[in-house]
């Protein structure tokens, strides 16, 4: 049936009926749903008139979250969008309860290394007030500490967030290291942010070694198994869920060619090149490229050895083009940001490099929206915590990366 024209109902902070209508029409068009579309639209219209918003059914929430992943124009792994597990936790609103559900998400997604894609959805923003926020960029991140001469121990990307956590009362380990786990920071509606330490059993980490270089294990590198993005609001049919942590699994280049290699992150390429005996005085020796390959190879080897799900950029590039073909066959546009779809290692050797894509459209919904600020910048106030920086090869110079 044809959908009636959209209109805005309710107050300034309310959901627009047009947004709800657009989403429900999409749902009923793509899926065989119980009931008549006209009846559901009428229910939603009256609910918006009364409250300024409306509540999604379980089926609507599930479809909306999965389509938000399908619409994620920077994600190369969208072939699996239908498999996303939905954890509906809209009834949990207190900070401690939200933290516990985030930990449960990690346990259920990790599964001893057999990573499962999932999203946990907490209460939405509404005309009655704000929903909860998770201030972490990801549920698992490593701390960063300022050192002498502008050096940084740990992951420089998280420097401001580490200091934010310290201002809230979090104390780093007495002996600080390059891979100290940051706490989870939750802001319940109408409350100040609270921090919660991550239980040991929710974080699976992979120690890094190399199949051909025995000295690599001596570097003491590691990375966590599950990337759970936690600061991007989810919007479905005009309803915004500010806390909706979601995960897939890592592609090897994300860890080896970005997190551990970027100059604004752990910046390990000079160290790896020196240990390989490469001449770093000239860019013409391609020492960065050679070190980058070996670092990424170590990530693949180590995740495989640990039995942890990890994909490679060549396989994922082919799978993305399969996803593209399926979307086109279904009559849908598949928008993609070329700069994110093409991997940061051997890009021209993957099929996603050699073509153009429909450009991103920031107005497409459902969607995971651009992130809210993950923390508060600035130097930490004086703290009763004390700790010495553990020296080692992963003490990066410079300031926090973008």
N, C-alpha and C positions, 0 to 999 in steps of 0.2 A: 504494500500500500504506500501511497505518497505520504511523506511526513508533513505535518502542518508547519507553517512558517514559524521560525524561532522568535522569541521575545525575551526581554529581561524582566524578571519578577523579583520581588523582595527588596531588601535594603542595600546599602553601599557595599557591604562585605558578603553579600549573598551570591549564590551560584546563579548563573544565567540559565534559563530554561533552554535557550538555543544550544548551549554546550551539552546539556543533558540529552536533549533531543538528537543531536548529531551522533552522540555515542550510542544511544539505544537503537537508532536506525542502523548503525553499523553492526551492532550485535545481532539484531534480528535478521539482517541481510546475510550475514556470514554463518550463523548457527541456527539450527532448529531449536527454538526456545519455547518453553511452556507458556501458554497464554497468548493473547492478542497484543500486538504492539500498541494499538490505540488505547487499550486499557492501561497498560503500563505507563504510557506517556501521560495519561490523565491522572494516574496516581502520583507521578512525580511532579506534575504541574501543581497539584493541590498541596503537596508536601512543601514545595519551594515557597508557595504563597504563604503557608502557615509559619515556616521555620527559617526561610532563607536558604535552605539547602535540602538535600535528600539523602537517604541511606541506600547504598548499593546492596543488592542481594548477593549471596555468595557466588552465584554464577556470573553476575556482572563484574564483581571484583576479580574473579579468576580470569575472565576474558580480557578485561581492561589491562591487568598487569602483564599478561602475555603479549598483548598487542603493543604495549609500551616498549617491551623488549624488541618486538618486530620492527618498531619505528626508530630504534636507536641507531642513528645514522653513523655513529663512530664505532660501532661494534661489528667486528668481522665474524663473530660466532653466532649469528642470528638464525642459522639453520635449525637450531634446537629450541626455538621459541615456544613451541607447543608443549615442551617437556617441563617447563618451569613449575616448580612446586609452590603453591600458595599457602602461606601460613597467616590466617586471618586472626589478628590479635587486636582488633579495634576496641575491644572492651577493656584492655589493660592500659591504664593511664598514669599510674604512679611510677616514679623514676626507678625504684627498686624492681618492680615487676617488669618494666621495659628492659632493664639490664638483664634480668634472668632470662627473658625471652630471646634477647640477642645471643646470650650464651647457648641457649637451647638451639638456636638457629645454627651456630657454629658446629655444635655436636652433630646435628642432623645433616648438615651440608658436607661435613668432613668425612664421616663414615670410614674412619681408619685409612683414608687415602683415596677411596672411590668417590670422588667429589660429585655432589648432586647440586644442580642449579636450583635456587630457591629464593623466595622473597617473603619477608615478614612485614605485614602492613599494620601499622598502629593507627590511632584515631586521627581523623582529618581536622584541618582548619574548618571553622564554621562561623556562622553569624554569632554564635554563643561564645566564641573565643578561639584561641590558638590551640592547635594540636601540639603534641610533644616534638622535641627536636633531639637528634643525636648529633653532637658536635664534632665527632670524629669523621675524618674523610673516609677511612675504612675502619671496620671493627678492630682489625689488627694492624698496628703500625709500630715502627721502631722510633724511639726517642732520639733527640739530638741535644747536645750540650756545647755551649761556647767554650773554646779553649784559648790559649795564648796566641797572640799574633793573628787573630781572626780565623783560627782553625775551628772546625766543628767535629766533634766525636759523635758518630751515629749517622742518621739520615737527615741531612740539612733541610729537606722539604718540611720536616716536622718540627723545626726549631721553635716557631711561634706557638705551635700547639703544645709543645712540651712545657714551655714557660707558662702558658695559660693553665695547664694542669697543675703546675707547681703553685700558682697563685691560689688555686682552689684547695690546696692542701696535700696534693699527691707528692710523695717522697720517692725519688729514684733509688735504685739499689745503692748500698754504701759504696761498693766498688762499681763504678759506672763502666759500661761497655758499649760497643757499637750496635748491639742488637737487644737493647732493653725494651720490653713491651710497654707501650703506653696504656694508661687506663682508659676505660670507656667513660665518656662524659655525656650524661643525659640531662636534658632540661624538660621537665614535665610542665604541663600547662600551668601558668601562674606561679611557677616556682623558680628558684635559682638553680643553676646547673649543679649537678652532683657527680662525683667521680666514683667509679667502681673498678677494682682490680680484676683483671681477667683470670679466672680459675685456670690452673695448670692443664686440666684435662680438655679445655676447649681449643687449645692452640697446638696444632701439629706443625712442627718445623722440620725442614730438610737440610741436613748438613751437606755442604757442597764439596765434591771431589771431582777428579778428572780421570777418564779412562786410561790416559797415556802419560799423565804428568803426576808422579807421586807427591811432589812438593805442594800441589794445589791444596790438598786437605789441610796442610799446615797453616794455611792462611786463616782458618777458623771462620769461614764464611757460612752463612745459612740464610734460608728464606722461609717464610710461612707458606703453608699449602693452599690456603683458601683466600681469595680476594673478595671481601664483602664490602661493596660500596655502600656507604651509610649516610651521606650528606646530600643526596639528590632527591628532592621532592618528587613524588609520583602524582600525576594529575590524570584523572579519569572522568570524563563527562562533566568537567567543571569543578569536580570535588578534588581538593588538593590534600594529599597525605604527606606531611612534611617528614615523617619518619617511616621509611620503607626500605630497610637494608636489603640488598640483593646481591647474589653472587653467581658467577659461572665458574670457570677454572682458568688457570693461567695458560697463556701461550709462552713458550720458552723465551722469546725475545723480550717480552714484557719485563722479565726478571733480569736476564743476562745482558740485553742490549739497551735497557732503559734504567731500571731501578738501581742496578749495580754499576752501570757504566756512565750514565749522564753526569756531566760536570757539576750540575746542581744537586746531585744525589750522592752516591758513594764514590764516584769518580775513580774506579779501580783500573782503568785501562793503562795508565802509566806504570802502576805496580806490576800488572800482569805482563806487560811488554818487557820490563826489566828482568823479570824472572824467566821469561822466554829467551832472553839474550838478544832482544831486538834493538836495533839502533834507533833511538827516539829523537835524534838531533835534526832529522829531516822528515817532512811529511811524505816525501817521495818513496820512503821505505815501506809505506802503508802499514806502519806498526800499529796504528789504532785499529785498522780493519782486521789484522791478523789476531790481535789480542781480543777483539770483540767476538770473533768466531770461536776462539778457545773458551772464553768465558761462557758463552751461550751453550757450547757443547758440554761444559761442565754442569750447567743447570739441567740439561736434558738427561745426561747420564745419572745425575744424583736423584732426580725425581723418579726416574725409571727404577733405580736401585732401591728406592724407598717404597715403591709401589704406589706412588701418588699420581693422580691424573694430571697430565700435562699434554698440551698439543703443540705441534710445530707449525711454523708459519707457511711452509709449503703445502701441507695437508689442509690447513685451515683456509688458505687462499682458494684452493679448489672447491672446498665445501661452500665457501661464500658464493662463488659463481653458481653452484647448484641451487643455493637459496635464491639467488637472483632469478634464475630460470623458473623456479617454482612460483615466485611472486608474480612474475610477468605472465605465466600461464594462468594464474588466478585473476588476472586483470588488475593487479595492484602495482603501483609505482614503488620501487625500492630505492629510496634515497640513501646516499652514502657520501661521507666526507673522505675524499681521496687521500688526504694527508694522514688520516687515521687508519684507513683500511689497508693501505700499503705498509708492509712491515718495515721496521727500522733496520733490518739486516737483509741484504741480498734482495732488495725490493724488486729490481728488474728481472730477477729469476722466478718471480711468482706471476701467475696470470692476472692478478688484480691490478698490476702496474700498468698494463698495456691497453687501458680503455678508460672512458669517462663514465660518470654516473649522474643520475638526476641529483641536483644539488640539494643540500639540507634545507628544510623549511621549518623554522622555529615555531610555526603555528600549528604543526601537526600534533594531533592528540588521538589516543592517549600517549603519554610520554613521561620519561624520567627527565625532569627539568634541570637547567643549569644549577649547580650547587650553591647553596647558601654558604656564608663564611664558615669554615670548619673550626675556627678558634679565634682567639683574640691576640693581636700582635703585641710586641713590646717586651721589655726585659722583665724577668721575674722579680717580685719583691723579695726582701730578705726572708729566708726560710730556715726553720730549725733543722732541715735535712742537711746532711753532710755526705760527701762521696768523693772518692778519688777517681780520676779518669784512667781506665785501663788502657795502656798504650797498645798500639797494634796497627796493622796495615790499613784499617778502614777508618782512619781519622781523616776526614775530608776538609780541605780548605775552602774558604769562601762562605757565602751566606746562603740562606734558604732558597731553594729552587722554586720555580713557578709551579 
